[in-house]
């Protein structure tokens, strides 16, 4: 039991040494908010497994976090030391929750051993200085109108990142004090004097500061600008008020230049702003120079300009500062039409199908219904058509009248005409639509005229009917014949063939199949002359225009394809050994039939099994009924016949050969019948038989190795070696554990209890060695055989005789059946004086067996003294001699 416990402890220790572990994890670490990238958070190391396999590249890593974050990563330091640092991908802000993260760190080595631990990171608070918001943080421009009364200018605002509730007030101040401005502690900026732009007070730079309750401060720059104002109305100086411009000017083209001056600024034009107050999408004005440019397309032929080409605008000029003086002026633009549009059509490609028998003068197409010119005024919006051109067009198509765009047929379009066939019955007509005014824009129109064929000729077969012959022996897919139908109409249409009627039999719903493309008639299965000798089929040919049918007669040619069938097909007969020659055996007769042969065509022969030719058929040919006769007598006495059971294989052919003919002119079919005949010996006849040879059937099972399964023996061999190595390793570890932890140690050998001089009289001896496992004997007992007293150890079961020199043997009374006295054996045992050799030998053996520390009872457990005494009694009891 103790050994098993130590084994479990050992295996547990072994399994513990094989684990891959993260050292210094799980743990909790702190990191300050706003920490820069690569700030150290926590250091740890990896304890490799017992295989010493290295950590897989890329590990350890953070596989998950709660809450999710990318603010941390794992860096390698050296060897198996690693460090968790900030990644810089996310800003750590204590004021912006969350500020506690649980990182799951996962590690794996090259043999697949893994470990997962948790690192808790607490973001700590750091005092931050106040911050200005928005544009104020970068510096702000402020504007004050000259002559304005001293007073409020701007409210400066900042916030403390540490005070998320904005409950702690901040203190504002001017870093460089100014006599013209004052900043209150609450952040309000005031002017303390009235400014004059012309006096030189045009701008000031102030540095405003803010301080929190702990003394941290920040600053920003305020640029205060003094704005000049004017009180004189600007005057226009450009004389023109109406402008005529052509359409389709490019965007950005200058069409007018508006000028003005400001009397308040000594006639200068550099401080005036121009704008167009009228809503329009055609023109824009430069607000500094007053030049008017085209903004979008001016199309005289579309939109509002097609109805009214006049555009009226109001131009506004004002002083540069807001709230200054302004003036207005009306100007007019007249947009003039140009020939900028080519004649256009809703479609420039036409496809027309014309029947081949269309009459001359037939109107094919009127292009005026599809074409137009978008120009708004004449002659820019006038156009005409050129004469038709193209290969094969001349003499077939024209315009009537010329230039009108009305296309008419003037020639013949017969599809079968050789000249039309040379042209492919397809004509490409090209006509140009063009302006009548410069620059004579034009476009090409393509007209594809296709001749539509008409059904002028019927679809007919090459023959009014067809007759085909096919042998009934021909297999499936045999070609029977071919039909063909043609149509003189062009183009040739695809003809599809099908069986519309006929072709069925009792065995199959369809005996024939026709190729729908070639018209070839084939067999689906064998034709049977005996079932249907003639088939009448109706073949239908179908094209895209017509349908035609023809009758096909298929004659099935008779062939000898049926085997003779005889009754009975197999039979058992028993005949006496002395049956007379020529006797019809049990009046047995064969009756045969053949669907394609006459009764006189049968021939009968016996194949295998007719040993010594004892059996024959009569008649052997020329009849469908024959009898089995005994041809020769049996001769078992002389040893000529040795077989008593005959198995005859009878062949019945339907090709009865005439005399002088060595082979049949036609196909011959053969049927078979099996007959089993048993010869019954007479009661007085001594049957000379030959023992049947013993047939030994040996089944050879052969494992054929496949080269494609090379990995099977390799895997089996490798697995066996690994298992054997594991068992050897466990056995060695178990032995070491038992040797290291077992409390029992071997003592000195005990000397056998034999008196001096006793060994001299013995002829043979057995040396019994007892290993003393424990010298402490805590119990006594009496040997039930010898009556001697011995001491024993209750834990180990070790025993020894108590004072053997003074012990007297106690003889047992003879048993009722009579026990023979034991024969002494010299040297057996070391019992007390007076004990017989056999008894002492048994006691000695029992002592050795019980002294073993591994003595166990029937359940496999260590035996108790009681159980061992019982075993000793059973082994040490004297033998009984029979007859006494």
Phi, psi and omega in degrees: 000317180294323178298320179296320178298314180295326178296317178298318178298319181296313180297322177297318179295320179298314179296328178293324181287344182272355186280146172264123188230149173266120181271146182067025174221146000289158183202172177232131181226159180245148175217139183285147177295155180062023178293140180289168177300152179069019174286130183291134179248312182199141178248141179210173180222169182243127175268114184293157179285177183296334178285352182057024177292137181290161178291135180300134179305139183093353178244156354289163180211164179269110184268343181197159177212154178228111357286171182296135179201153174247020186281352184229156176209170181249127177249147176273133179262294178193144177059243179250022180260137182223169184213135173269124182231168175283143183267338182084357180286333179228140179279130177273114183234119183295325184286337180261106181298152003273162177233013173230127182234138174251114184258129176266112183258125187241136180227148179212140177257183188289344178261006174093005177283136186230165172207151181220127179224166184248133173242121179263124183247124179254122176276122183264155184277140176231133180292129183241146181288162176298158181226141172276150186256153171060218181294338180295331179291332180267352187109141188230138175265129178240145184237136178230126177290134179299147181082359179288147180292147177300144179160206186297137177240309187201148176257110179279133181228138175222170179221155179258118180301334181282340183254083183291335181270358181054042182261343181260121183290151176254156181249126181253150180197161174267124181293319175248104184299146180231146179281343183264347183221157178217138180241119181285165180296338179272357175100012181270126180264127181240148168266143183250001181212167178266133187259147179236117184295318182290340181279356178105353178276085186252334178199153179221146177246120180242145176248111181262136179241158177222143185226138178267185185290341181258009174094355177284138185223163177218164183218161176211165184253135176244120179257108183264119181253136176266121186265129177280145179236153179238156181231009178254143180280131176295153181239136176285139180243351178280134186277328189287146177234340181236135182228131175256125183226146176283159176286171175062033173287149180291150177298136181096353179291130180280124181248347179199155179229106181266129180237153178203168178221158182247109180298333182291343181241040176056042176076009182285143177256003185280351182241029180249148179242133181248146177203157176255118183276338181283133179289122177202163180242007186263329189228154172225156180238139176288119187291345180260321184259337180086005178282135180260130183235158177286128181261317181228173184298133174260096182254108181291342187262008183214158174067211183291330182292336177293328178272321183219107182279007184262134179235120179253135182229153172246125181258132180247132173239139181210165177294157182297310181295149177290144182084011180277196182273156182214164178211156184229153179209141178265132174229158184228136175245132176249118182269123182261144182280142173231160178278082184249000182243129173281152175302137183232157179231153178296335174210142181251000178231128181235143176232122186236132174260122181242126177301146185294338180259022177295142183281154176294145182089359178293131178284127183258322186198139173244107185288341180296338178287345185245347188244152179200172177232127187278354178299146189274336185232151174281150003270013183294340184254020178258148180205166175215183185237145178275170180291147179296143177221163181138162182291127178078005183279321183299132180086355180241324184225151180200176175254141179220111352286174183297137179078000184276342183084010178261111185268128180232160178269128180237000182232191182258135180243030180302126187294325182275357179296135185297320179293323177290325176295323178297326178277357180077011182054024177227133186230131178254111182257129180245126178228139178256134171257129190217156178288159174261357180237154178301151002272025173057061174295146181213158175220148179269140175243129182249123181242117178257114181256120181249132178281125180269114181291151179239153182281099181256337184234144180281164175271119184231152175275158179293334180225146179292336176202162182230144176231125180234149176244142179214136179285145179288354178271349184292138183279179177299151180073013174287137179285124180267316181178186182215137175249158182210133178233145183227158177226124183287349178294143174248146357287157181298127178267155181287129181259131180245128182256146178206158176265114183269336181203154176086173176096006181262156176219179179291326183275331187218141179288345182207115181273333189241155174223138180244135177292119185294343182261319184261342183079014180280129181266128183231161176277136172275323177212173180297141174270142182246115181297321183293336179271305180219111182279337184222136176242134176250114182251151173244111181261130180247132175250130184231130173243184180290347185239336190212167178220139179216154182229156179213153180265132179238125178254126179244116178265124177273119181278130183288136176223156178279088184241004181252132177279147174297141179240124185241151175234132358282155180280332175212147185204151178246132181232145175235126184231149177285156184291335182262023182297139183286144179295137180092358180282137173288115186294110178052032180053031182285133178227146173255129176245118187242150177225155178212127185294331185240021178222152180280161180296339182274000184268000186277143173232140185241133177213151180255124181274242183286153174101342183273073182288133180063014173053049181282341190237149177206165179248145178220124355287155181271353179196160173085009180210153177268000177233129180218159183242149178269122183242156172273118186273319181224153183283160178276142180225085179271338184294317181277354180089005179295317178256135179231349183260130179257340180241122182248142173234107187262136173251108186265131177254130178239115180250154181256019178245078181290108182281135175281165180294137181088351178255126185267339178214153183286147177281336182244176179294140181243133177247147185232132172251166183227150175224139180251126179238132176250120185239127178247127179268125183260120181285158176289156180298329182268356183274131175271112185282120175269106186241156175254124182300137179293136178295139180283126181264117178255118178264119181247119179266116181260114176257120186241126177273104182275120181281132176258131181295337179286346180255040180298334185286342183294305177295329179295314180294319181295316180296314180298316179296322179295318179296318179295318179296318179297318178297321179295318180295318178297318180298315179295321179295318178297315179297322179295317179296319178296319181296318179295317180295326184279326188252350183288127183282346184277130178235143181289133177261193178284149179295138176277145178279145179290144183275086179229135181283157180296141179084345182288327182290340181291330183270357182270142178270327177217156183212156177237122181271119179254120180255129179247123178271118181278107182276331180209126184277001181266119178248116187248019178203160178232153178205161180253130178293120183293343181271307184266339183081002179283151180267133177227155177258151180217159175260122186291341182270311185264343182083007180289138182229158173208152179288141179268117178047067186296337182288338183254354184279140177249140180289145177249110185277140179278152175291144179299147181287160181303329181279349180091110181255129179286144178295144183289139177276125182290142178239123184293135174083357181270115175085167178227050184283182181288164181300144178089347180282144180290159183295319182293318179295317181294322179298317179297318179295320179297319178294319178298323179296318181293317181294319181287338182284348181292134180291345182259017178297133185224157176274193183293334180277001181086005181265164178295131184286144175276164177304324181295313180293324180289325177297322179296318178296321180296318181296320180292328181276329186267001181291140183290154178281148178263133179266131181291149176090005180231000000 
